[in-house]
Each structure stands twice: as C-alpha cells, then as structure tokens.
Amino acid sequence: MQEDNAKKITYGAMMIAFFAILLAISFYIPVLGTITMFYIPLPLILYRIRNDRASSILIMFTGIVLSLLIGGIYLVPFAVVFGILGIVIGDTIKLRKTKLYTFMASGLTILIISVIMYVGAVLFLKFNFIEEIMRIMQVARQDVLAFFETYGGELPANFKEQLDASIAFYQAAIPSVFIIGVFSFAFIFVSLNMHAVQRLGNNVVKFPPFREMKLPMITVWYYLLVLLAGFLFEMEQGSNANLIYVNASIVLRFLFFLQGISFIHYFMNEKKLPRWLAFIATIFALILHPITIIIGILDSGIGIRTWIKKDKTK
C-alpha cells in the first residue's frame, strides 16, 4: 500500500513538472510554443486515466500554483483553462465516454471558463475585450475614410452607410464566431491529445471518419425558418432579433459548410479516388464556400449520398 502511494506521488510530481514545462515553453518560446500549447492538458489527462478524480484535481491545483511561481499572475488563467480541460478529457476517457461526448464536454468547458474570465476581466480589471475590438474597428473605419478623402476624392455613394452596416454586422456576429472558434479549438485539443494518449499505450475510443458526418434533417428546417424570418421581418440593427438572426445564420452556415466538405470526402472515398485529390477538393471547397454550403444543405435535406450508393450497386 505504501509502495502504491509512493508511486502515485512520484507519478503526480512528474505530471506536475511536465504540465509546468509545457506551459512555460508555450508562452516563452514562440515557434515551439505554438505546437506544445495543444499538449498542455496531456499530463493531467494521463494522470486522471490512472488515478481517481480527487487526487487529479489536487494535482491540477498544484500545477496552477507552480505556474504562478514560474510566470506570475498572467500565466494562471491559462493554467486554469488547460488544467480543467485536462481533467475533463481525462475523466471522459476514464469513464469510456464516446469521443463526441468528450468533444462536447471539452467545448462547453472552454466556453464556460472563457465567459467567466471575460466577466471577471470586465468587473475586476475594467477591461472589455469586445469593446476593445469595436474600438479598433472604429479606428480602422476612420482611417479608411481619411484615406479615401485624402487620395480618392469623392467617396462612393452610401459608402459610409455600408461601412457602418459591416461594422454593426461584425459586432452582432461576435457570439457565433466566438462559439465556433471555441469548439474548433476543442476539436483540435481532443483529437491531438487523444492520439497522444493512444500512442502512449492507452485504449481510447475513436471518432467515426469525417466523411460519415450527417446533420439531421431538422437542421435544414431550422435554416429555412431563419431565412424566412430574415425575409418576412424587418430587424433593426443592434436589436435582440437581429442578434439572434445573425448568429443563428452564421452557426448553421458553418455546420452546412462542414457537411459539404464531409460529402466531398464521402464521394471521393466511394469513387476510390486518391487522397491528394480529396485535399485539393477541400481547398476548392474553402474558396468556393457558398457552393459548399449548398452541397451541405442538399446532403442533409435530400440525402444525395443514397444516389451514390444506388449508382455503386448498379
């Protein structure tokens, strides 16, 4: 029993040191840090897989305290985010949850912590990140207008109104862009760390291939309702209705964009085409994203994959 406790303490000390080293490298060594940043949760994931939740949380808090000693107060928020993320991912692996469950739990974890930190920064540090972004955009607006007035002569008709409308749109779109960004980062963190955990000899569940992604039919109906609302109701910029409309449109289009790329990969796989061709097709899908979104809507709404399957059986 004492020998087991000694091994547990030793392993915990190693993971704390590993966590602190990855954190320090990520924030003090620019090029290498962009890679190591995605693996900061790994030590806590590995510890949680082998040990109980209570001792894992204790190890996390110890790592946070160590980060305070290494990098000062500015490193603590990052240590908190990556520490909790490591516990969450490790917990879901330990409990044999699906990879989709792990992804959603990780995304929600980052989202909740980010919102708490944003509120804390506003209340205690008097720093509003969103207001700062809008201030920068307003400065850029003034610079653009000044440039045109100085070198371009007379401004195009309704130029100022269109510029103000664009700024208002970007302001309204901040929540959806933030949510998409958070879950995109969560997907990268989960994928990379689970791969590393597996390579270290641990058994983890796998995501189904991306080409098998299929949004439910009701997603198309939601999108149609959002489009109809945009046509039928006049929404004043800055209103709650406009905020909901803009963000719902962005999130749904992003989902259909992913669905479109998934269909392209499915088609390539069914036709036994080389992977390099799928990579090139993905690049074109990014460039021609409006067409990709339409493909995603059709794939979700009328199931064009079934036609490919019927073609294959003939």
Secondary structure, DSSP 8 states (H G I E B T S, - for coil): -HHHHHHHHHHHHHHHHHHHHHHHHHHHSHHHHHHHGGGTTHHHHHHHHHS-HHHHHHHHHHHHHHHHHHH-GGGHHHHHHHHHHHHHHHHHHHTT--HHHHHHHHHHHHHHHHHHHHHHHHHHS---HHHHHHHHHHHHHHHHHHHIIIII-S--TTHHHHHHHHHHHHHHHHHHHHHHHHHHHHHHHHHHHHHHHHHTT--------GGG----HHHHHHHHHHHHHHHHS---TTSHHHHHHHHHHHHHHHHHHHHHHHHHHHHHHHTT--HHHHHHHHHHHHHTHHHHHHHHHHHHHT-THHHHHHHHH-
